[in-house]
Amino acid sequence: MKRTLLKWLKRTGWFVLILFLSVNIFILLSGRFYLYKGIYYTYLQGETSPTIYDLNKFYNATVEAPKKGEPWSFNLPQGERLSKEDLKYMDTWRTSSFLVVKNNQVIYEHYWDEHHPETVSNSFSAAKTVVSILIGMALEDGDIKSLDEPVYKYIPEFTGKGKEKITIRHLLAMSSGLDWTESGKNPLSENAESYYGWDLRGLVTRQHVERAPGKEFIYQSGNSQLLAFILEKATGKDLSQYASERLWQPIGAVSNAFWSLDKKNGDEKAFCCLYSTTRDFARIGKLLIHHGKWNGKQIIPAAYFDEMVKNPVMTTEEGVPNTRYGLHIWTYVSNGHPVYYCRGIKGQYIISIPDEQLIIVRTGHKRAPDTDPKILETANTKENQEKIGHPSDLFEYIRMGREIAGEDK
């Protein structure tokens, strides 16, 4: 028994040593030094990917809230509003918070585990819509002259081999044609390097053109990062400062938000990593249900808002017409009502249904898979066609929010 155990330990030791040496050799030869940071903050912490609580793992910039914010009005009936089945569903997908706003009042709020009303968590890609909103403001101010300006006008190093043809609009519509590899799981993807690396500007400006811009919707986080660099050049301000002055303070946020940086005093990870409370995330939803207005004041320029929520004419990766994406915002039609929503990996959602004055915010650690296009083989209905490209749990959160609000008709 003892001899067997010693033999097993010896074999395991050799395996670990070989693995350690192999990983190090690969990193050194490939130059992917960001992997050291990625391994340390995931596998060595008992994780397999980024988490919603990564704030203190990186340098960050503060998006300052006003000195006196505008707390939500609450109308919370007593008792649990979700069924046992729905609560089980929330547990299955490891929900951390679920909040519902109806007619500008919070009517439901539930937190799980260590998450609470003051917890700030990672928006992940829901931050992309914030970047789009800020582009609209810079356009209104004249800092950006047109969405059809070429990117290189603001980022001079973004030239060569067809990149001169890429415009701000192409970035917003996720139709730039660049060769960015989008993946939330692949450690060798540009997403992983942008999350754990320290040279965002170099990474995104080195991208190559793979296809003609403006033709095909292919979701790429690098597009969002380029937009942030355009904003900084156009406004002369850091992204966090501009977001504070033009968005976070005007909408009366109660708490400071935080944007992760690629290094000390570096660039904001605009494609992700805006940390806020669930209640303050809901303020983005309030802007969306009021067509860019906050308490009657136009915050998102009206003309830009209308353009932002339209679906640009292009095809998707599946070869079907685009009905799912606007200018850095997801769109969906539910029961005949437009739905605008921001989303991030692991199931971060800010869902707005203007016709119903309904906002649903869900944060968590896990997201259901996207709707499988194969459903059209057995049920090729308009409803199913509209679900393609959207995560299947989105529809469950919309249903739950509607039932809580009494809009489940």
N, C-alpha and C positions, 0 to 999 in steps of 0.2 A: 504493500500500500504506500509506504513512505517512498520507495524507489520509483513507483509509478508517478507519484506527485512531483518528485524532483525532476523526472523526465519531462512531465507536462510543463513545469515552470521553465525548464531550460528551452524547450521548443517555443514556448510563448515569448520568452525573452529574446530569442533569436528573431522571431517574427516581428516583434516591436522594434528591434534594432534595425532590421532590414527596411521596415516601413518608414521609420524615422529618417534613415539615410536616403531612401528613395525620394521621399517628399522634399527633403532639403536639396538634393541634387536637381530635381525638377524645377524648384523655385529659383535656384541660382542660375541654371541654364536658360530658363525662360524669361527671367527678369520680373516675374510676377511676385514681387516682394510683399504686396498687399495681402497675399495669402497667409502670411505669418499672423497678421492682425485678425484676419477672418477666422483662422483656426483657433486662435486664443479666445476670441469673443463668442465663438459658437461651440465647437466640439469640446473644448476644455472647460466650458461653463455648463455642459450638459445640454446644449442646444444643437440644432442642426441647421439653423438659418437665423436671420435677424429677428428680433423681438420688438414688441411695441414699447418696451421699457428700456431701450438702448440709449436714452438721453445722455447719461453720465459716462458712456463709453467713448464719447467724441467731444471735441471742442464744439461750442455752439454760440450763436448770436441771439440776443434777446429781441423779440418783437414786442415792444412795450405797449401795454394796455393804458388807457387813460387813467388819470389819478382817481377819478370816480367813475366806475363803470355803471352799466345799466342791468341790474339783475333781472332774470326772467320773472314773470308773474306765474304763480303756480296754482293749479286747480287739480289737486290729486285726491280723487275719491279713495276712501278706505278700502283695504283688501287688495289681494293680488288680482290683476286684470288678465294675466296670461293663464291659459289652461295648463294642466299638468303635462299634456303632450307638447305644448309649445315650450314650456320650461325645460323639458327633457331635450328638445331640439336645441335650445340655447346651450345646454350643457354639452351636447354632442359636438357642437362646433366651437366650444370653449369661448363663449361670449363673455366679455368683461364689462360692458355697459350697454344699455338699451334705453333710449329716451325718445319720447313722442311729444311733439308740439302741435296743438290745434288752435287755430285763430290766435296765434301769438301767446298762448299759455301752455306751459308744460303740464301735460295731463297724465304722463307716466314716466317713471324714472326707476331703473333697477340697476344695481351694481353687483358684481360677483367677485368673490375671493378678495384680493387686496386692493382692488380698484374701488375708488370712492369719488365723490363729486369734485374733489380738488386734485385728483390724479391727472397728470399730463401724460399722454401716450402718443405714439407715433402715428401720424396720418398715413404714412407711406405715400402711395401715389395720389391720394386725395389732394395732396398739396399742389398737384399740377393745375387744378382748376383755379386755385389762388393765383398762380402765376399768370394764367389767362386773364383773370380779372384785373390784375395789375397792368398787363399789356393794354387792356382797354382804357385804363385811366391815363397811361402815358400817351396813347393815341389821341384821346380827348384833349390833353394838355398841349399837344403839338410837339412833344418830345420825340414821338415817332410820327412820321408823316403819313405813312400808309402801310397797310398789312402786306401790300404787294412789293414793298422794298426788298432788295436782296439782303441776305443775312450779312454778307461781307461788308456792307456799308457800316455796320456797327462792330463787326469782328473782322478786321482786315486780314488776319491770318487764315480766315476761312475761305480759301480760294484754291483753284486748281482742279483739273479733271472733272469739270461739270458742276462743282459746288457753287459757282457764280450764279447758277440758275435757280438755286433754292431761295425761297422767300420766307418772310415771317409767317405768312398764311400757311405755307406748306408745313412749317414746324407745328403750328397750332392744330392743323388738321391731321397730324401724324401721317403725312404723305410726303416726307422729305426725300425718300428714296435712298437714305443712307444705309450702311451695312452694319449698324448697331445690332448686337445680339441681345435680345430681351429675355431675361430669365431670372426668376426669383429663387432658383435652386442650383443652377449651374455655377460652381465656384470659378470657372474660367470665363464666364460671360462678362461683358462690359458692365452689366448691372452690379456684379460682385465687386469689380474693380472700382466702380464709382462710389460704392457704399463704404468700402474699407480702405480705398486708396487715398492719395494725398495730392493728386494733380488732375482735378476735374477739367480745368481749361485745356490742358494738353490732350486729355483723353477724348474730349468731344470734338476738338478742332482737327484731330488726326483722322476722323472718320472719312471713309471713301463713299463715293456715289455708286450705288448698286443698280438703281433703276431710275427711270425718268420721274422727276418730282410731280406731285399733283394728280397722280393717276390711281394709286393704290393705298388704302389704309393699312398701315403696318405700325402697330403700337411700339414706340421706342422712347425710352426715358431720356436718351441723349438729346432729343428734340426740345424737351422741357428745359434742360440745362442750358442749351444755346439761347433759349428765350430769356433766361435769367441774365446771361451775359449781355444780351441786347438791352434789357431794362437798365442794367447798371451803367452801360455806356450812354444810353439816351438820357437818363435822369441825373447822372452824376452822383447817384446814391447807392449804398449797399442795399441788397434786396430786403434785408430785415428792417432797415430804417425806412425804406419806401413803403413796405407793407404796414409798418406801424403807423406812419403818418397818413396814408391814404386809405387804409382798410381797418386795421385793428382798433384804432382810436375812434374813428367815425362810427363804427358799429357798437361802440360801448362795451367792448370785451371787459370782463371782470378780472381776468388773470393774464399775466404775461404769457406769450407763447415763445417757443424757442425753435431755432432752425439749426440743425447740425451743419458743421463746417467740415471741409476736407482736411484742414490742418489749422493750427493756431493762427488766428487773424486771416484765415483763408476764405474760400468761397462757400456760400450756402449750397447745400445739396438740394437744389430747387425741385428736382424730380421726385423728391420724397421728403421725409424727415422733418416735417413741421409738427412740433409737439404742442398739444393744447388739451384743455379739459373737454369732456363731452359736451357740456353746456355751451362752451364758447364755440366749439365746432358747429353747433346747431345754428349759430348766428349766420354762418355761410348759407345754410339752408333757408334762413329767413330772407336773406337778400334775394335768393333765387325764386322763392314763392311770390315775392313782391316785385319781380321783374327788375331787380337791381336797386330798388329803393329801400331805405332804412327810415322807418317812421315818417314816410312821406318825402324824404330827401333822396334825390337820385345819387347813388354812390357809384354803381356801375353805369357808365354812359348808356342811355336807352338804345341808341342805334347799335352799339357794340353788343349789348345783351341780346338783341334780336338776332344778330349774326352769329353770336356764340352758340346759341341753342339750335341753330339750323344744322342740318346734315349736309356737309359739302358733297357735291356730286363726284363720286369715286367708287371703285369697287373695294371689297374687303379681301382678306387673304383667302376666303372661301370662294371668291369669284362672284359674289352676289352684290347688288347695290347697297351702299352704305346707308343704314337707317339707325345706327347705334351710337354714332359719335359726332359731336359738333366741333367747336374750337376748344379743345382740351376739356371737354365735359361729356359725360355719357348721357344718352337719351334713350327713352323707351316710352311706348304708349301702352297704358294699362287701363282696361275698361273704357277705352276711348279718351282717356285723359293723359296729357303729356307728363312724363316723369323726367326730371333732370337730376342727375346724381353724380357725386364724386366717389371714387372708390380706390382702395389700396389693397395690397396683398394681405392675406390673413383675415380678410373680411372687414375692412374699415369702410364704412358707408356714411355719407351724408345725402339723404334722399329727400327730394322736394317734389310735391305734387301741388302746383299752384291752384288748379281748379278746386281743390279740396282744402286749401290753406293748411296743408299737412306737411310736417317735417318729421323724419325718422332718422335717428343717428344710432348706429351700431358700431361698437368697437370690439375687438376680440383677437384671438390667437389662431384662428383657423377659418378657412373659407371653403365652401362647397365648390365642386368643379363647375366649369362653364357648361351651359346647356349643350348637349351633344347634338350636332347637326343631323345625326342619323334618325332623330325623331321625325324628321320630315319624310323619311322613307315609309313610315307607317301612318303618319298623321300630318300631311302637308297642308296645315291650316294657316291662316293669316296670323293667328295668335302665336302659333309655334314658330313661324318665320321670324316674328318680332323678338322672340326670346333668344335666338341664336346670337352668340357673342356676349351674353350676360350670364353671370354666375347664377346657378339655380337657387341659391339661398336668398338672393335678392328678392325674389317673388314671395318667399315666405315672410321676410321682414316687412314687406309692403302689406301683405295680408294681415299680419299681426297688428301693425300700426293702424290699419283701417278699422279692424275690429275694435281696438281700444278706443278709437275716435268715433266709432259708430258710423263709419263710412263703408262698411262691408256689404253694400247693396249690389 
